[in-house]
Amino acid sequence: MKKVLFTGAYGFLGRNIIPILKENYEIDTLGLSSENKIKIDLSKEKPELIESYDIVLHAGSKVYMNDDIPKERQSFFDTNYLGTINLCKALEKHLPKSFIFTSSVAVYGEEESENITEDYPRKGKTPYAKSKILAEDFLIEWCNKHNVVLTILRPALIVGHNAKGNLGSMLNLIRKGLYFNIGNKEVRKSVVMAEDIAILIPKVANKGGIYNVCDSYHPSFHELSACICKLLGKQKPKTIPYWLAKLIGKAGDIMGKKIPVNSHKINKMSTTLTFSNEKAKRELSWEPIDVLTHYKI
């Protein structure tokens, strides 16, 4: 059984996929929480790794910004970029055969576009996107220097148990009866089941490459919310016109956390953003799980 070093195993993605990975791999976990075998803050120090690993799955990262302050912005680079460097320095004593990095489609920096491929320029400007771009570039150079097979996975919005971010916000608002859809039913977003990341690990470990990871079907917010409402036993949410949604967003800008939406969130709910998974399907013989059919809460 191959040995895997898994960072971020007790984050949202990790908790969704570690039970699947344990069926086929012997796993050591590394991260901040006491649940990890190797408890360490990669953003601050280099771990001492005694054992050698066949595969390193580096999924530990900072994703969400709590406050738009310089210290908070810097923490993205400390965790996502410097943390990656510290991990790789520790691995140089016992080099792995394969390094798999979970990056993000955020590196492309687009908020409205369709069918973005892996060749699209990385124009991300947020601290999160920039830190992921820096980590990607470092890993490409480091893995090439040390002859380690590198895979960079760029997942779209990940769907799974205890979802965070925009999907988690949608769930909470639907539970409270506060969620609404915005006029245009054709606004679509790329999504991917968390389990698909686990399914891809054995497919990419010996091959490497850069891959967008998303479902082949890009659901609309109307379809996603209808799916969630059905699972929760709730009525489908009401639809409001775009002009009213914009007013609510502006009110959220002014009132802050008293209103659960703002102009930025309204804009995200009003624009189509999809990615192409054709490269992964073609090169890895992978067929993604249909999210609308298989999602469970």
C-alpha positions in Angstrom: 0.0 0.0 0.0 1.4 3.4 -1.1 2.2 6.0 1.6 0.6 9.4 1.3 1.4 12.6 3.2 -1.8 14.6 3.2 -1.9 18.3 4.2 -5.3 19.9 4.9 -6.8 16.5 5.7 -9.1 18.0 8.3 -10.3 21.0 6.2 -13.5 20.9 4.2 -12.1 19.0 1.2 -10.0 16.7 3.3 -12.8 15.5 5.6 -14.8 14.7 2.4 -12.1 12.6 0.8 -9.9 11.1 3.5 -12.3 8.1 4.1 -12.1 7.3 0.4 -8.3 7.6 0.2 -7.8 5.4 3.3 -9.3 2.5 1.4 -6.3 2.5 -0.9 -3.5 4.4 0.8 -1.6 4.5 4.1 -2.0 8.1 5.1 -0.1 10.4 7.4 -1.7 13.8 7.9 0.0 17.2 8.5 -1.6 20.4 9.7 -2.6 22.7 12.4 -5.3 20.7 14.3 -4.5 18.2 17.0 -6.1 15.5 14.8 -3.1 15.4 12.5 -0.3 12.9 13.0 2.2 15.7 12.3 0.9 18.9 14.0 2.7 22.0 12.7 2.0 25.4 11.2 3.6 25.3 7.8 3.3 29.0 7.4 5.8 29.5 10.2 8.2 26.6 10.2 9.6 23.6 8.3 8.5 20.2 9.6 11.0 17.4 10.4 9.8 14.5 8.2 11.3 11.2 9.2 9.5 8.9 6.8 9.4 8.9 3.1 6.2 9.1 1.0 5.2 7.9 -2.4 2.7 10.7 -2.8 2.3 14.1 -1.2 -1.2 15.6 -1.5 -1.0 19.2 -0.6 -4.5 20.5 0.1 -3.8 22.7 3.1 -4.5 26.3 2.3 -6.2 29.5 3.4 -9.3 30.2 1.3 -11.5 32.8 3.0 -10.8 36.4 4.0 -12.4 37.5 7.2 -11.4 41.2 7.1 -9.9 43.3 4.3 -6.8 44.3 6.3 -3.1 44.0 5.4 -2.4 41.4 8.0 -5.3 39.2 6.7 -4.1 39.6 3.1 -0.6 38.6 4.1 -1.8 35.4 5.7 -2.8 34.1 2.3 0.8 34.3 1.1 2.2 32.9 4.4 -0.1 29.9 4.3 -0.5 29.1 0.6 3.0 30.2 -0.7 5.5 30.1 2.2 3.7 27.0 3.6 4.3 25.2 0.3 8.0 26.2 0.3 8.5 25.0 3.9 6.8 21.7 3.0 9.0 21.2 0.0 12.2 22.0 2.0 11.2 19.3 4.5 10.7 16.8 1.6 14.2 17.2 0.2 15.6 14.7 2.7 13.2 12.0 1.4 11.8 13.1 -2.0 8.4 11.7 -2.9 7.7 10.2 -6.3 4.6 12.4 -6.8 3.4 15.8 -5.6 -0.3 16.7 -6.1 -1.3 20.3 -5.4 -4.9 21.5 -5.1 -4.8 25.0 -6.6 -8.0 26.7 -7.8 -9.7 28.1 -10.8 -9.4 31.4 -9.0 -5.9 31.7 -10.6 -7.6 32.7 -13.9 -9.0 35.8 -12.2 -12.2 35.9 -14.1 -15.7 36.5 -12.7 -17.5 36.2 -16.0 -16.5 33.9 -18.8 -17.3 30.5 -20.3 -15.4 27.2 -20.9 -12.0 28.5 -19.6 -9.2 26.0 -20.4 -5.9 25.3 -18.7 -4.1 27.5 -21.3 -6.0 30.6 -20.2 -3.7 33.2 -18.7 -3.6 33.4 -14.9 -4.7 36.9 -14.1 -6.0 36.5 -10.6 -5.6 39.6 -8.5 -7.0 38.6 -5.1 -4.5 37.6 -2.3 -5.9 34.0 -2.6 -5.4 33.8 -6.3 -1.9 35.4 -6.2 -0.7 33.1 -3.5 -1.9 30.1 -5.5 -0.1 31.3 -8.6 3.1 31.8 -6.7 2.8 28.3 -5.2 2.1 26.8 -8.6 5.2 28.5 -10.1 7.4 27.4 -7.2 6.2 23.8 -7.4 6.8 23.6 -11.2 10.4 24.7 -10.7 11.0 22.6 -7.5 9.5 19.4 -8.9 11.4 19.8 -12.2 14.7 20.3 -10.3 14.1 17.2 -8.1 12.5 15.0 -10.7 9.2 14.7 -8.8 6.0 14.1 -10.8 3.8 17.2 -10.3 0.1 17.5 -10.7 -1.8 20.7 -10.3 -5.5 20.4 -9.8 -7.6 23.5 -10.3 -11.1 22.7 -8.8 -14.2 24.8 -9.4 -16.7 25.3 -6.6 -16.4 22.1 -4.5 -19.6 20.4 -3.4 -19.6 18.2 -0.4 -20.7 17.7 3.3 -20.5 20.8 5.5 -19.8 23.0 2.5 -18.1 26.4 3.1 -18.0 29.6 1.1 -20.7 30.5 -1.4 -22.4 27.1 -1.3 -22.4 27.1 2.5 -24.0 30.6 2.5 -26.7 29.4 0.1 -27.4 26.4 2.3 -27.7 28.6 5.4 -29.9 31.2 3.7 -32.2 28.5 2.3 -32.6 26.9 5.7 -33.6 30.3 7.1 -35.9 31.0 4.2 -33.8 34.1 3.2 -32.4 32.9 -0.1 -33.6 34.3 -3.4 -32.7 33.7 -7.0 -32.0 36.5 -9.4 -34.0 36.8 -12.7 -31.8 35.3 -15.3 -32.1 31.5 -15.2 -29.2 31.0 -17.6 -26.5 32.2 -15.2 -24.3 29.1 -14.7 -21.4 28.1 -12.6 -18.9 25.2 -12.7 -19.0 22.8 -9.7 -17.4 19.5 -8.7 -18.1 16.8 -6.2 -15.4 16.6 -3.5 -15.2 12.8 -4.1 -13.9 13.4 -7.6 -10.7 14.8 -6.2 -10.1 11.4 -4.4 -11.0 9.6 -7.6 -8.4 11.6 -9.5 -5.5 10.9 -7.2 -4.5 7.4 -8.6 -5.1 8.7 -12.1 -2.7 11.6 -11.9 -0.1 10.2 -9.4 2.2 8.8 -12.0 1.2 11.0 -14.9 1.3 14.6 -13.7 -0.1 17.7 -15.5 -2.3 20.7 -14.9 -6.1 20.1 -14.9 -9.3 22.0 -14.4 -11.6 19.8 -12.2 -15.3 20.3 -12.6 -18.6 18.5 -13.6 -19.4 18.3 -17.3 -22.7 20.0 -16.6 -22.6 23.5 -15.3 -25.8 24.1 -13.3 -27.6 27.4 -12.9 -28.2 28.9 -9.5 -31.9 28.0 -10.0 -31.0 24.4 -10.4 -28.6 24.3 -7.5 -31.0 26.0 -5.2 -33.9 23.7 -6.3 -31.6 20.7 -5.6 -30.8 21.9 -2.1 -34.4 22.8 -1.4 -35.5 19.3 -2.3 -32.9 17.8 0.0 -33.9 20.1 2.8 -37.7 19.6 2.2 -38.1 23.4 1.5 -40.1 25.2 -1.1 -38.2 26.5 -4.1 -36.9 30.0 -3.4 -38.5 33.1 -4.9 -37.0 34.9 -7.9 -36.4 38.7 -7.8 -35.5 41.0 -10.6 -31.9 42.1 -11.1 -32.6 45.7 -10.3 -33.9 44.8 -6.9 -31.0 42.4 -6.2 -28.6 45.3 -7.0 -30.4 47.5 -4.4 -30.1 44.8 -1.8 -26.4 44.4 -2.6 -25.8 48.1 -2.1 -27.7 48.0 1.2 -25.4 45.2 2.2 -22.3 47.3 1.3 -23.5 49.9 3.7 -24.8 47.8 6.5 -22.1 45.1 6.5 -22.7 41.9 8.3 -26.3 42.9 9.2 -27.3 41.9 5.6 -25.9 38.5 4.4 -25.3 39.8 0.8 -23.4 42.6 -0.8 -22.7 43.9 -4.3 -19.9 41.5 -4.9 -22.1 38.5 -4.0 -24.9 39.8 -6.2 -22.5 40.2 -9.1 -21.3 36.6 -8.6 -24.9 35.3 -8.6 -25.7 37.3 -11.8 -22.8 36.2 -14.0 -21.9 33.0 -15.8 -18.5 31.5 -15.0 -17.6 28.0 -16.3 -14.5 26.0 -17.0 -13.6 23.2 -19.4 -12.8 19.7 -18.0 -12.0 18.2 -21.4 -8.3 17.9 -20.8 -8.8 15.9 -17.6 -11.5 13.7 -19.2 -9.4 13.0 -22.3 -6.0 12.5 -20.7 -7.1 10.7 -17.5 -10.1 8.7 -18.8 -12.1 10.4 -16.1 -15.9 11.0 -16.1 -16.9 13.3 -13.3 -19.8 12.6 -10.9 -23.0 14.5 -11.8 -23.4 17.0 -9.0 -27.2 17.6 -9.2 -27.8 13.8 -9.1 -25.4 12.8 -6.3 -25.2 15.8 -4.0 -26.3 14.9 -0.4 -26.5 17.2 2.6 
